[in-house]
Amino acid sequence: MGDEQKELTSLLAERSIRLDARASDRDDAIRQAGQALLDVGAIDPGYIDAMLERENSVSTFVGEGVAIPHGTLAGKDLVTEDALSVIRFPDGVDWGGNEVTVAVGIAARGNGHIALLSQLATVLLDPERAAALRNATTADQVYGLLTTDDDDDDDQ
Amino acid sequence: MSERTVKVASSVGLHARPASLFSQAAAATGVPVTLTSAAGKSVNAASILGVLSLGVGGGEEVTLSSDAENADAALDQLVALLSRDLDQE
């Protein structure tokens, strides 16, 4: 289990973590999440359009002030390598009526994103860690949150 | 306790889009439903984070259950939903 947790952070480059961002609207926020993926060479530029397209199909808001924008299945060929980005908007972004503080951009080929989403969702299911993510001000905090091993939280 | 077991038809499993549609539908029934993966992990079916955290793959069997009265119609509806490939894009 520890290896899977480690994988989540190895997909997240430090420069893909931006904790003091501002976005004019949801699409701008998605573009920023996508740009961070582009900057590390994980995607082709067209993938950002696929992310916007996906958002218009079904919202990627998952609660706890977090959204997980990612491309449509058709856009997977525009992914060079699996990667994540974490963009924090301290002022919040109106995400189709919900407030989003953290956008986690996801680029995955094939079925890679299932495991990623599963791990991320498990982190966010813990309200304390979700809140910590919303308030994170350093990359180390973000990494710490994504690597905490919590196999024993079934007793909630 | 009403229970149904269904094979997830969505070709890539209960990932973001199918999970979203499924959890929204579960919430809309107004009936508390528990989703249990083949691995035995249970979550609230109406919680998208819960559903995502199970990481259910295509073709995997899941169990839907509820202690509520009148749960049968809701469970049947959700089974029908999971039996379709929600991955249409």
gemmi code that builds the backbone of each chain (N, CA, C; Angstrom):
import gemmi

chains = {
    "A": [
        ("MET", (0.854, -1.221, 0.000), (0.000, 0.000, 0.000), (0.866, 1.237, 0.000)),
        ("GLY", (1.986, 1.180, 0.713), (2.876, 2.350, 0.818), (3.409, 2.750, -0.547)),
        ("ASP", (3.645, 1.749, -1.404), (4.193, 2.052, -2.735), (3.228, 2.854, -3.583)),
        ("GLU", (1.930, 2.533, -3.434), (0.939, 3.263, -4.222), (0.878, 4.718, -3.781)),
        ("GLN", (1.010, 4.921, -2.476), (0.979, 6.292, -1.971), (2.173, 7.047, -2.523)),
        ("LYS", (3.297, 6.365, -2.568), (4.508, 7.017, -3.051), (4.326, 7.389, -4.511)),
        ("GLU", (3.653, 6.558, -5.259), (3.458, 6.805, -6.674), (2.714, 8.106, -6.901)),
        ("LEU", (1.763, 8.407, -6.026), (0.973, 9.620, -6.179), (1.883, 10.845, -6.163)),
        ("THR", (2.839, 10.864, -5.267), (3.706, 12.045, -5.180), (4.788, 12.043, -6.258)),
        ("SER", (5.167, 10.855, -6.752), (6.204, 10.849, -7.775), (5.630, 11.393, -9.079)),
        ("LEU", (4.298, 11.443, -9.187), (3.663, 11.970, -10.379), (3.484, 13.482, -10.290)),
        ("LEU", (3.812, 14.028, -9.131), (3.577, 15.438, -8.884), (4.915, 16.154, -8.743)),
        ("ALA", (5.300, 16.859, -9.777), (6.555, 17.606, -9.739), (6.372, 18.819, -8.845)),
        ("GLU", (7.449, 19.213, -8.169), (7.331, 20.335, -7.245), (6.861, 21.600, -7.954)),
        ("ARG", (7.324, 21.769, -9.221), (6.892, 22.987, -9.898), (5.474, 22.871, -10.471)),
        ("SER", (4.865, 21.726, -10.270), (3.463, 21.578, -10.654), (2.541, 21.896, -9.490)),
        ("ILE", (3.134, 22.319, -8.387), (2.354, 22.698, -7.213), (2.391, 24.217, -7.111)),
        ("ARG", (1.252, 24.835, -7.269), (1.171, 26.291, -7.180), (0.130, 26.634, -6.136)),
        ("LEU", (0.559, 27.236, -5.066), (-0.336, 27.374, -3.923), (-0.891, 28.773, -3.698)),
        ("ASP", (-0.569, 29.688, -4.573), (-1.073, 31.035, -4.376), (-1.582, 31.595, -5.698)),
        ("ALA", (-2.440, 30.840, -6.339), (-2.916, 31.227, -7.659), (-4.236, 31.998, -7.607)),
        ("ARG", (-4.494, 32.679, -8.696), (-5.763, 33.407, -8.813), (-6.378, 33.019, -10.143)),
        ("ALA", (-7.667, 32.828, -10.175), (-8.331, 32.487, -11.435), (-9.559, 33.356, -11.617)),
        ("SER", (-9.788, 33.784, -12.848), (-10.941, 34.656, -13.096), (-12.241, 33.859, -13.117)),
        ("ASP", (-12.122, 32.590, -13.527), (-13.301, 31.724, -13.529), (-12.865, 30.269, -13.621)),
        ("ARG", (-13.840, 29.387, -13.689), (-13.541, 27.952, -13.682), (-12.658, 27.543, -14.846)),
        ("ASP", (-12.967, 28.023, -16.032), (-12.184, 27.632, -17.204), (-10.747, 28.114, -17.085)),
        ("ASP", (-10.587, 29.311, -16.521), (-9.234, 29.831, -16.297), (-8.491, 28.923, -15.322)),
        ("ALA", (-9.185, 28.477, -14.296), (-8.573, 27.588, -13.309), (-8.146, 26.277, -13.964)),
        ("ILE", (-8.999, 25.764, -14.830), (-8.677, 24.509, -15.525), (-7.475, 24.706, -16.434)),
        ("ARG", (-7.454, 25.842, -17.118), (-6.315, 26.116, -18.005), (-5.014, 26.175, -17.211)),
        ("GLN", (-5.072, 26.720, -16.018), (-3.859, 26.798, -15.193), (-3.414, 25.410, -14.755)),
        ("ALA", (-4.392, 24.587, -14.376), (-4.056, 23.220, -13.968), (-3.432, 22.477, -15.141)),
        ("GLY", (-3.974, 22.742, -16.336), (-3.458, 22.110, -17.541), (-2.087, 22.652, -17.911)),
        ("GLN", (-1.905, 23.939, -17.761), (-0.615, 24.564, -18.087), (0.506, 23.964, -17.252)),
        ("ALA", (0.215, 23.705, -15.986), (1.224, 23.111, -15.102), (1.626, 21.729, -15.610)),
        ("LEU", (0.669, 20.998, -16.179), (0.963, 19.669, -16.739), (1.785, 19.832, -18.022)),
        ("LEU", (1.444, 20.844, -18.794), (2.154, 21.119, -20.037), (3.601, 21.496, -19.742)),
        ("ASP", (3.782, 22.298, -18.697), (5.106, 22.794, -18.347), (6.088, 21.693, -17.972)),
        ("VAL", (5.566, 20.550, -17.506), (6.469, 19.450, -17.172), (6.521, 18.415, -18.286)),
        ("GLY", (5.951, 18.763, -19.426), (6.013, 17.875, -20.584), (5.135, 16.650, -20.519)),
        ("ALA", (4.122, 16.692, -19.667), (3.278, 15.510, -19.509), (2.201, 15.402, -20.576)),
        ("ILE", (1.875, 16.537, -21.193), (0.759, 16.541, -22.154), (1.067, 17.377, -23.385)),
        ("ASP", (0.258, 17.145, -24.439), (0.257, 18.030, -25.597), (-0.715, 19.161, -25.270)),
        ("PRO", (-0.534, 20.333, -25.859), (-1.424, 21.466, -25.557), (-2.900, 21.143, -25.739)),
        ("GLY", (-3.209, 20.288, -26.712), (-4.607, 19.936, -26.987), (-5.308, 19.281, -25.816)),
        ("TYR", (-4.527, 18.720, -24.895), (-5.139, 18.059, -23.738), (-5.907, 19.053, -22.876)),
        ("ILE", (-5.453, 20.294, -22.867), (-6.144, 21.315, -22.065), (-7.562, 21.505, -22.592)),
        ("ASP", (-7.704, 21.477, -23.922), (-9.047, 21.570, -24.500), (-9.885, 20.360, -24.092)),
        ("ALA", (-9.234, 19.203, -24.022), (-9.946, 17.987, -23.616), (-10.410, 18.114, -22.162)),
        ("MET", (-9.626, 18.806, -21.353), (-10.011, 19.014, -19.955), (-11.248, 19.912, -19.875)),
        ("LEU", (-11.263, 20.950, -20.704), (-12.414, 21.863, -20.710), (-13.658, 21.138, -21.213)),
        ("GLU", (-13.434, 20.294, -22.228), (-14.549, 19.537, -22.798), (-15.150, 18.595, -21.764)),
        ("ARG", (-14.280, 17.941, -21.019), (-14.739, 17.021, -19.988), (-15.562, 17.762, -18.951)),
        ("GLU", (-15.101, 18.934, -18.571), (-15.789, 19.713, -17.544), (-17.188, 20.078, -17.992)),
        ("ASN", (-17.327, 20.351, -19.284), (-18.643, 20.717, -19.799), (-19.580, 19.530, -19.887)),
        ("SER", (-19.003, 18.331, -19.869), (-19.805, 17.115, -19.934), (-20.310, 16.768, -18.540)),
        ("VAL", (-19.397, 16.556, -17.621), (-19.759, 16.290, -16.225), (-18.750, 17.009, -15.333)),
        ("SER", (-19.234, 17.770, -14.384), (-18.343, 18.522, -13.498), (-17.369, 17.607, -12.760)),
        ("THR", (-16.148, 18.121, -12.584), (-15.157, 17.322, -11.855), (-15.048, 17.749, -10.392)),
        ("PHE", (-16.027, 18.544, -9.943), (-16.035, 18.921, -8.536), (-16.347, 17.673, -7.705)),
        ("VAL", (-15.562, 17.413, -6.668), (-15.788, 16.201, -5.878), (-16.086, 16.486, -4.409)),
        ("GLY", (-16.306, 17.742, -4.084), (-16.584, 18.079, -2.697), (-15.313, 18.489, -1.976)),
        ("GLU", (-15.466, 18.917, -0.742), (-14.324, 19.353, 0.097), (-13.528, 20.468, -0.574)),
        ("GLY", (-14.194, 21.264, -1.410), (-13.516, 22.390, -2.057), (-12.490, 21.982, -3.095)),
        ("VAL", (-12.635, 20.746, -3.597), (-11.643, 20.238, -4.555), (-12.291, 19.822, -5.871)),
        ("ALA", (-11.604, 20.121, -6.959), (-12.044, 19.633, -8.267), (-10.873, 18.869, -8.870)),
        ("ILE", (-11.178, 17.926, -9.734), (-10.132, 17.088, -10.331), (-10.212, 17.126, -11.851)),
        ("PRO", (-9.946, 18.288, -12.450), (-10.072, 18.373, -13.908), (-9.129, 17.416, -14.626)),
        ("HIS", (-9.653, 16.776, -15.663), (-8.861, 15.854, -16.459), (-9.517, 15.757, -17.826)),
        ("GLY", (-8.824, 15.150, -18.759), (-9.330, 15.113, -20.127), (-10.341, 14.016, -20.378)),
        ("THR", (-11.004, 14.141, -21.510), (-11.932, 13.094, -21.944), (-11.122, 11.860, -22.347)),
        ("LEU", (-11.806, 10.753, -22.450), (-11.140, 9.511, -22.841), (-10.484, 9.691, -24.209)),
        ("ALA", (-11.133, 10.461, -25.067), (-10.606, 10.705, -26.400), (-9.292, 11.471, -26.333)),
        ("GLY", (-9.073, 12.191, -25.254), (-7.859, 12.993, -25.143), (-6.658, 12.258, -24.599)),
        ("LYS", (-6.820, 10.985, -24.281), (-5.723, 10.267, -23.623), (-4.481, 10.144, -24.496)),
        ("ASP", (-4.672, 10.218, -25.828), (-3.510, 10.141, -26.718), (-2.674, 11.405, -26.659)),
        ("LEU", (-3.234, 12.430, -26.015), (-2.505, 13.682, -25.884), (-1.691, 13.711, -24.593)),
        ("VAL", (-1.716, 12.585, -23.882), (-0.941, 12.477, -22.652), (0.361, 11.762, -22.950)),
        ("THR", (1.470, 12.398, -22.612), (2.787, 11.802, -22.865), (3.180, 10.892, -21.712)),
        ("GLU", (2.914, 11.389, -20.497), (3.184, 10.581, -19.317), (2.219, 10.987, -18.207)),
        ("ASP", (1.892, 10.032, -17.354), (0.970, 10.313, -16.249), (1.543, 11.403, -15.344)),
        ("ALA", (0.705, 12.328, -14.951), (1.180, 13.406, -14.069), (0.021, 14.082, -13.364)),
        ("LEU", (0.344, 14.760, -12.291), (-0.657, 15.518, -11.536), (-0.167, 16.949, -11.383)),
        ("SER", (-1.117, 17.853, -11.190), (-0.756, 19.215, -10.818), (-1.676, 19.604, -9.671)),
        ("VAL", (-1.213, 20.461, -8.816), (-2.046, 20.924, -7.701), (-1.998, 22.440, -7.704)),
        ("ILE", (-3.124, 23.045, -7.989), (-3.205, 24.503, -8.010), (-4.168, 24.942, -6.923)),
        ("ARG", (-3.680, 25.788, -6.022), (-4.522, 26.270, -4.926), (-4.920, 27.708, -5.185)),
        ("PHE", (-6.197, 27.966, -5.051), (-6.732, 29.310, -5.238), (-7.262, 29.800, -3.894)),
        ("PRO", (-6.455, 30.543, -3.142), (-6.870, 30.973, -1.803), (-8.189, 31.753, -1.794)),
        ("ASP", (-8.456, 32.471, -2.892), (-9.700, 33.253, -2.944), (-10.886, 32.417, -3.408)),
        ("GLY", (-10.612, 31.196, -3.807), (-11.708, 30.341, -4.260), (-12.097, 30.608, -5.706)),
        ("VAL", (-12.700, 29.618, -6.339), (-13.177, 29.750, -7.718), (-14.593, 29.206, -7.765)),
        ("ASP", (-15.474, 29.921, -8.429), (-16.849, 29.439, -8.562), (-16.855, 28.320, -9.595)),
        ("TRP", (-17.086, 27.125, -9.137), (-17.040, 25.955, -10.016), (-18.454, 25.474, -10.237)),
        ("GLY", (-19.136, 26.116, -11.140), (-20.510, 25.723, -11.429), (-21.398, 25.788, -10.202)),
        ("GLY", (-21.190, 26.782, -9.344), (-22.041, 26.921, -8.172), (-21.406, 26.402, -6.901)),
        ("ASN", (-20.310, 25.662, -7.048), (-19.588, 25.175, -5.870), (-18.286, 25.932, -5.744)),
        ("GLU", (-17.831, 26.139, -4.518), (-16.559, 26.836, -4.365), (-15.400, 25.848, -4.364)),
        ("VAL", (-14.437, 26.117, -5.221), (-13.257, 25.257, -5.302), (-12.032, 26.021, -4.821)),
        ("THR", (-11.289, 25.417, -3.927), (-10.057, 26.034, -3.445), (-8.843, 25.364, -4.075)),
        ("VAL", (-8.951, 24.073, -4.331), (-7.827, 23.342, -4.910), (-8.271, 22.565, -6.150)),
        ("ALA", (-7.541, 22.802, -7.244), (-7.805, 22.031, -8.460), (-6.637, 21.071, -8.651)),
        ("VAL", (-6.944, 19.797, -8.743), (-5.896, 18.801, -8.977), (-6.006, 18.363, -10.414)),
        ("GLY", (-5.089, 18.825, -11.248), (-5.116, 18.438, -12.652), (-4.563, 17.026, -12.809)),
        ("ILE", (-5.219, 16.251, -13.656), (-4.792, 14.863, -13.829), (-4.582, 14.541, -15.297)),
        ("ALA", (-3.417, 13.973, -15.610), (-3.144, 13.492, -16.955), (-2.784, 12.023, -16.816)),
        ("ALA", (-3.548, 11.180, -17.485), (-3.239, 9.752, -17.393), (-3.580, 9.075, -18.706)),
        ("ARG", (-2.781, 8.119, -19.095), (-3.068, 7.378, -20.311), (-3.855, 6.140, -19.930)),
        ("GLY", (-4.725, 5.707, -20.773), (-5.461, 4.477, -20.521), (-6.162, 4.496, -19.182)),
        ("ASN", (-5.981, 3.453, -18.427), (-6.694, 3.343, -17.155), (-5.885, 3.851, -15.977)),
        ("GLY", (-4.770, 4.504, -16.271), (-3.926, 4.977, -15.178), (-4.641, 5.866, -14.194)),
        ("HIS", (-5.622, 6.632, -14.701), (-6.245, 7.590, -13.795), (-7.172, 6.950, -12.770)),
        ("ILE", (-7.599, 5.719, -13.013), (-8.482, 5.095, -12.019), (-7.769, 4.972, -10.685)),
        ("ALA", (-6.576, 4.440, -10.717), (-5.826, 4.265, -9.468), (-5.499, 5.618, -8.842)),
        ("LEU", (-5.147, 6.586, -9.671), (-4.824, 7.915, -9.157), (-6.027, 8.527, -8.464)),
        ("LEU", (-7.170, 8.480, -9.149), (-8.385, 9.054, -8.579), (-8.750, 8.361, -7.283)),
        ("SER", (-8.571, 7.056, -7.263), (-8.904, 6.296, -6.074), (-8.060, 6.745, -4.884)),
        ("GLN", (-6.765, 6.900, -5.112), (-5.883, 7.334, -4.023), (-6.214, 8.742, -3.563)),
        ("LEU", (-6.423, 9.617, -4.525), (-6.736, 11.007, -4.201), (-8.043, 11.082, -3.421)),
        ("ALA", (-9.044, 10.319, -3.880), (-10.349, 10.317, -3.220), (-10.214, 9.843, -1.776)),
        ("THR", (-9.378, 8.849, -1.576), (-9.182, 8.330, -0.214), (-8.614, 9.418, 0.693)),
        ("VAL", (-7.686, 10.206, 0.166), (-7.129, 11.311, 0.956), (-8.224, 12.306, 1.305)),
        ("LEU", (-9.023, 12.662, 0.313), (-10.043, 13.687, 0.519), (-11.199, 13.221, 1.386)),
        ("LEU", (-11.359, 11.924, 1.532), (-12.426, 11.409, 2.384), (-12.159, 11.729, 3.852)),
        ("ASP", (-10.929, 12.058, 4.165), (-10.585, 12.449, 5.529), (-10.734, 13.962, 5.613)),
        ("PRO", (-11.768, 14.454, 6.311), (-12.031, 15.896, 6.348), (-10.832, 16.709, 6.830)),
        ("GLU", (-10.064, 16.130, 7.754), (-8.894, 16.862, 8.256), (-7.863, 17.060, 7.168)),
        ("ARG", (-7.616, 16.004, 6.400), (-6.617, 16.133, 5.346), (-7.135, 17.004, 4.213)),
        ("ALA", (-8.442, 16.917, 3.953), (-9.008, 17.766, 2.906), (-8.834, 19.224, 3.299)),
        ("ALA", (-9.100, 19.535, 4.573), (-8.949, 20.915, 5.055), (-7.487, 21.333, 4.988)),
        ("ALA", (-6.594, 20.423, 5.341), (-5.161, 20.741, 5.307), (-4.717, 21.051, 3.878)),
        ("LEU", (-5.294, 20.319, 2.930), (-4.946, 20.560, 1.524), (-5.431, 21.943, 1.098)),
        ("ARG", (-6.626, 22.292, 1.531), (-7.170, 23.611, 1.176), (-6.329, 24.733, 1.775)),
        ("ASN", (-5.682, 24.471, 2.904), (-4.907, 25.512, 3.591), (-3.408, 25.398, 3.371)),
        ("ALA", (-2.995, 24.485, 2.511), (-1.558, 24.252, 2.328), (-0.852, 25.479, 1.759)),
        ("THR", (0.312, 25.778, 2.307), (1.079, 26.915, 1.790), (2.469, 26.494, 1.318)),
        ("THR", (2.827, 25.242, 1.536), (4.125, 24.779, 1.030), (3.962, 23.452, 0.301)),
        ("ALA", (4.877, 23.220, -0.644), (4.833, 21.973, -1.411), (5.023, 20.772, -0.483)),
        ("ASP", (5.869, 20.945, 0.531), (6.111, 19.842, 1.464), (4.828, 19.409, 2.165)),
        ("GLN", (3.987, 20.373, 2.499), (2.713, 20.042, 3.145), (1.870, 19.193, 2.197)),
        ("VAL", (1.861, 19.596, 0.942), (1.081, 18.857, -0.053), (1.596, 17.429, -0.174)),
        ("TYR", (2.893, 17.280, -0.296), (3.474, 15.936, -0.395), (3.145, 15.114, 0.845)),
        ("GLY", (3.249, 15.758, 1.998), (2.953, 15.062, 3.256), (1.537, 14.547, 3.287)),
        ("LEU", (0.616, 15.354, 2.797), (-0.791, 14.948, 2.786), (-1.041, 13.789, 1.844)),
        ("LEU", (-0.332, 13.773, 0.745), (-0.572, 12.723, -0.236), (0.174, 11.438, 0.057)),
        ("THR", (1.054, 11.463, 1.038), (1.799, 10.239, 1.343), (1.417, 9.608, 2.661)),
        ("THR", (0.576, 10.279, 3.434), (0.204, 9.689, 4.726), (-0.482, 8.359, 4.498)),
        ("ASP", (0.023, 7.337, 5.125), (-0.561, 6.025, 4.999), (-1.721, 5.910, 5.962)),
        ("ASP", (-2.921, 5.682, 5.414), (-4.047, 5.657, 6.356), (-4.890, 4.409, 6.211)),
        ("ASP", (-4.242, 3.279, 6.183), (-4.977, 2.021, 6.055), (-5.894, 1.758, 7.223)),
        ("ASP", (-5.617, 2.449, 8.346), (-6.392, 2.102, 9.536), (-7.562, 3.014, 9.795)),
        ("ASP", (-8.021, 3.745, 8.776), (-9.083, 4.702, 9.100), (-10.467, 4.115, 8.915)),
        ("ASP", (-10.570, 2.790, 8.891), (-11.885, 2.182, 8.713), (-12.717, 2.211, 9.975)),
        ("ASP", (-12.122, 2.681, 11.058), (-12.889, 2.660, 12.297), (-13.617, 3.978, 12.523)),
        ("GLN", (-13.841, 4.742, 11.438), (-14.567, 6.006, 11.592), (-16.053, 5.739, 11.754)),
    ],
    "B": [
        ("MET", (-32.899, -5.633, 5.104), (-31.760, -5.258, 4.232), (-31.994, -5.770, 2.819)),
        ("SER", (-32.066, -4.860, 1.893), (-32.193, -5.247, 0.474), (-30.825, -5.204, -0.158)),
        ("GLU", (-30.601, -6.139, -1.057), (-29.266, -6.217, -1.639), (-29.324, -6.586, -3.106)),
        ("ARG", (-28.419, -6.048, -3.898), (-28.301, -6.438, -5.294), (-26.810, -6.539, -5.613)),
        ("THR", (-26.481, -7.468, -6.473), (-25.098, -7.540, -6.945), (-25.123, -7.310, -8.442)),
        ("VAL", (-24.219, -6.474, -8.923), (-24.222, -6.161, -10.355), (-22.792, -6.019, -10.860)),
        ("LYS", (-22.636, -6.381, -12.119), (-21.332, -6.238, -12.741), (-21.279, -4.857, -13.385)),
        ("VAL", (-20.219, -4.122, -13.102), (-20.098, -2.769, -13.639), (-19.814, -2.825, -15.133)),
        ("ALA", (-20.765, -2.302, -15.933), (-20.642, -2.405, -17.384), (-19.710, -1.369, -17.979)),
        ("SER", (-19.558, -0.252, -17.286), (-18.701, 0.806, -17.806), (-17.313, 0.225, -18.066)),
        ("SER", (-16.859, 0.354, -19.310), (-15.637, -0.350, -19.712), (-14.397, -0.005, -18.905)),
        ("VAL", (-14.329, 1.220, -18.401), (-13.165, 1.540, -17.592), (-13.505, 1.607, -16.102)),
        ("GLY", (-14.640, 1.092, -15.758), (-14.985, 1.030, -14.346), (-15.610, 2.299, -13.805)),
        ("LEU", (-15.702, 2.381, -12.480), (-16.336, 3.538, -11.834), (-15.309, 4.646, -11.622)),
        ("HIS", (-14.855, 5.201, -12.738), (-13.954, 6.334, -12.599), (-14.762, 7.615, -12.705)),
        ("ALA", (-14.087, 8.734, -12.881), (-14.739, 10.025, -12.654), (-16.134, 10.213, -13.227)),
        ("ARG", (-16.315, 10.032, -14.560), (-17.626, 10.345, -15.110), (-18.693, 9.350, -14.659)),
        ("PRO", (-18.447, 8.054, -14.828), (-19.449, 7.098, -14.340), (-19.692, 7.208, -12.831)),
        ("ALA", (-18.632, 7.474, -12.082), (-18.784, 7.575, -10.619), (-19.667, 8.764, -10.272)),
        ("SER", (-19.461, 9.859, -11.020), (-20.253, 11.064, -10.813), (-21.727, 10.802, -11.085)),
        ("LEU", (-22.002, 10.196, -12.242), (-23.383, 9.917, -12.626), (-24.035, 8.967, -11.635)),
        ("PHE", (-23.279, 7.953, -11.223), (-23.817, 6.970, -10.295), (-24.106, 7.586, -8.922)),
        ("SER", (-23.151, 8.345, -8.382), (-23.352, 8.889, -7.037), (-24.469, 9.931, -7.031)),
        ("GLN", (-24.582, 10.682, -8.121), (-25.678, 11.656, -8.216), (-27.017, 10.932, -8.240)),
        ("ALA", (-27.072, 9.832, -8.995), (-28.308, 9.065, -9.075), (-28.651, 8.465, -7.712)),
        ("ALA", (-27.629, 7.980, -7.026), (-27.868, 7.382, -5.706), (-28.417, 8.430, -4.746)),
        ("ALA", (-27.829, 9.636, -4.795), (-28.296, 10.719, -3.922), (-29.729, 11.098, -4.272)),
        ("ALA", (-30.032, 11.094, -5.562), (-31.366, 11.495, -6.015), (-32.475, 10.537, -5.596)),
        ("THR", (-32.135, 9.297, -5.295), (-33.182, 8.345, -4.893), (-33.736, 8.696, -3.522)),
        ("GLY", (-32.944, 9.425, -2.743), (-33.392, 9.770, -1.400), (-33.313, 8.597, -0.438)),
        ("VAL", (-32.749, 7.502, -0.900), (-32.638, 6.306, -0.069), (-31.170, 6.070, 0.272)),
        ("PRO", (-30.842, 5.802, 1.529), (-29.429, 5.535, 1.850), (-28.989, 4.196, 1.267)),
        ("VAL", (-27.977, 4.265, 0.397), (-27.494, 3.057, -0.256), (-26.012, 2.875, 0.025)),
        ("THR", (-25.640, 1.646, 0.313), (-24.221, 1.343, 0.526), (-23.691, 0.608, -0.681)),
        ("LEU", (-22.518, 1.039, -1.144), (-21.866, 0.385, -2.272), (-20.679, -0.394, -1.718)),
        ("THR", (-20.625, -1.677, -2.020), (-19.518, -2.497, -1.526), (-18.769, -3.101, -2.692)),
        ("SER", (-17.459, -2.947, -2.687), (-16.651, -3.465, -3.782), (-16.439, -4.961, -3.614)),
        ("ALA", (-15.928, -5.588, -4.675), (-15.643, -7.018, -4.620), (-14.620, -7.313, -3.519)),
        ("ALA", (-13.794, -6.303, -3.232), (-12.772, -6.475, -2.202), (-13.348, -6.344, -0.800)),
        ("GLY", (-14.643, -6.008, -0.722), (-15.294, -5.935, 0.586), (-15.283, -4.573, 1.240)),
        ("LYS", (-14.861, -3.552, 0.509), (-14.850, -2.211, 1.095), (-16.181, -1.527, 0.813)),
        ("SER", (-16.747, -0.888, 1.835), (-18.062, -0.255, 1.690), (-17.999, 1.249, 1.819)),
        ("VAL", (-18.793, 1.914, 0.986), (-18.886, 3.374, 1.055), (-20.334, 3.788, 0.847)),
        ("ASN", (-20.618, 5.043, 1.163), (-21.921, 5.631, 0.879), (-22.002, 5.855, -0.633)),
        ("ALA", (-22.983, 5.244, -1.263), (-23.089, 5.326, -2.720), (-23.299, 6.749, -3.214)),
        ("ALA", (-23.829, 7.619, -2.363), (-24.102, 8.987, -2.797), (-22.873, 9.891, -2.679)),
        ("SER", (-21.808, 9.357, -2.173), (-20.580, 10.150, -2.023), (-19.649, 9.871, -3.186)),
        ("ILE", (-19.409, 10.885, -4.013), (-18.562, 10.636, -5.163), (-17.143, 10.284, -4.725)),
        ("LEU", (-16.689, 10.916, -3.655), (-15.347, 10.586, -3.163), (-15.291, 9.140, -2.704)),
        ("GLY", (-16.377, 8.718, -2.047), (-16.420, 7.337, -1.578), (-16.355, 6.370, -2.751)),
        ("VAL", (-17.196, 6.630, -3.753), (-17.236, 5.759, -4.921), (-15.870, 5.741, -5.622)),
        ("LEU", (-15.276, 6.917, -5.803), (-13.963, 6.999, -6.457), (-12.906, 6.237, -5.682)),
        ("SER", (-12.994, 6.317, -4.357), (-11.934, 5.703, -3.549), (-11.918, 4.185, -3.678)),
        ("LEU", (-13.041, 3.595, -4.132), (-13.065, 2.142, -4.286), (-12.248, 1.688, -5.478)),
        ("GLY", (-12.068, 2.564, -6.447), (-11.283, 2.195, -7.627), (-11.826, 0.962, -8.346)),
        ("VAL", (-13.131, 0.901, -8.518), (-13.754, -0.265, -9.153), (-13.470, -0.295, -10.650)),
        ("GLY", (-12.977, -1.398, -11.137), (-12.677, -1.535, -12.557), (-13.853, -2.065, -13.350)),
        ("GLY", (-13.775, -1.924, -14.681), (-14.840, -2.428, -15.541), (-14.978, -3.931, -15.395)),
        ("GLY", (-16.203, -4.402, -15.382), (-16.433, -5.843, -15.276), (-16.389, -6.367, -13.857)),
        ("GLU", (-16.040, -5.507, -12.914), (-16.003, -5.963, -11.521), (-17.405, -5.992, -10.950)),
        ("GLU", (-17.618, -6.878, -9.982), (-18.924, -6.957, -9.339), (-18.946, -6.072, -8.107)),
        ("VAL", (-20.067, -5.380, -7.939), (-20.253, -4.599, -6.723), (-21.608, -4.964, -6.132)),
        ("THR", (-21.764, -4.679, -4.863), (-23.035, -4.956, -4.204), (-23.639, -3.661, -3.719)),
        ("LEU", (-24.941, -3.516, -3.972), (-25.670, -2.351, -3.493), (-26.603, -2.832, -2.402)),
        ("SER", (-26.638, -2.139, -1.290), (-27.523, -2.586, -0.219), (-28.121, -1.405, 0.517)),
        ("SER", (-29.252, -1.659, 1.144), (-29.909, -0.604, 1.907), (-30.803, -1.194, 2.969)),
        ("ASP", (-30.835, -0.538, 4.119), (-31.698, -0.986, 5.207), (-33.041, -0.286, 5.160)),
        ("ALA", (-33.163, 0.697, 4.292), (-34.386, 1.505, 4.276), (-35.561, 0.731, 3.707)),
        ("GLU", (-36.755, 1.153, 4.113), (-37.959, 0.576, 3.507), (-38.046, 1.150, 2.109)),
        ("ASN", (-38.730, 0.488, 1.240), (-38.904, 0.969, -0.139), (-37.574, 1.138, -0.863)),
        ("ALA", (-36.578, 0.405, -0.441), (-35.270, 0.551, -1.092), (-35.221, -0.173, -2.426)),
        ("ASP", (-36.114, -1.165, -2.600), (-36.015, -2.003, -3.801), (-36.035, -1.226, -5.108)),
        ("ALA", (-36.966, -0.283, -5.222), (-37.053, 0.465, -6.483), (-35.758, 1.238, -6.729)),
        ("ALA", (-35.252, 1.847, -5.664), (-34.009, 2.622, -5.798), (-32.859, 1.710, -6.206)),
        ("LEU", (-32.770, 0.553, -5.559), (-31.675, -0.365, -5.881), (-31.779, -0.851, -7.327)),
        ("ASP", (-33.002, -1.161, -7.755), (-33.180, -1.625, -9.139), (-32.738, -0.560, -10.120)),
        ("GLN", (-33.090, 0.677, -9.799), (-32.737, 1.788, -10.675), (-31.219, 1.914, -10.790)),
        ("LEU", (-30.544, 1.794, -9.657), (-29.086, 1.933, -9.657), (-28.410, 0.753, -10.347)),
        ("VAL", (-28.998, -0.425, -10.201), (-28.449, -1.597, -10.888), (-28.533, -1.377, -12.398)),
        ("ALA", (-29.697, -0.856, -12.839), (-29.890, -0.600, -14.268), (-28.836, 0.388, -14.763)),
        ("LEU", (-28.561, 1.386, -13.953), (-27.583, 2.406, -14.326), (-26.193, 1.795, -14.476)),
        ("LEU", (-25.799, 0.974, -13.509), (-24.464, 0.375, -13.545), (-24.332, -0.647, -14.666)),
        ("SER", (-25.485, -1.166, -15.118), (-25.449, -2.169, -16.175), (-25.274, -1.558, -17.551)),
        ("ARG", (-25.338, -0.233, -17.604), (-25.105, 0.448, -18.885), (-23.676, 0.935, -18.902)),
        ("ASP", (-23.137, 1.088, -20.082), (-21.792, 1.642, -20.180), (-21.904, 3.159, -20.068)),
        ("LEU", (-21.609, 3.694, -18.896), (-21.744, 5.125, -18.653), (-20.576, 5.911, -19.236)),
        ("ASP", (-19.710, 5.158, -19.915), (-18.492, 5.781, -20.401), (-18.652, 6.427, -21.766)),
        ("GLN", (-19.886, 6.654, -22.182), (-20.092, 7.205, -23.519), (-19.634, 8.646, -23.571)),
        ("GLU", (-18.740, 8.874, -24.453), (-18.312, 10.272, -24.566), (-18.337, 10.666, -26.019)),
    ],
}
model = gemmi.Model(1)
for chain_id, residues in chains.items():
    chain = gemmi.Chain(chain_id)
    for i, (resn, *xyz) in enumerate(residues, 1):
        res = gemmi.Residue()
        res.name, res.seqid = resn, gemmi.SeqId(i, " ")
        for name, pos in zip(("N", "CA", "C"), xyz):
            atom = gemmi.Atom()
            atom.name, atom.element = name, gemmi.Element(name[0])
            atom.pos, atom.b_iso = gemmi.Position(*pos), 0.0
            res.add_atom(atom)
        chain.add_residue(res)
    model.add_chain(chain)
structure = gemmi.Structure()
structure.add_model(model)
structure.setup_entities()
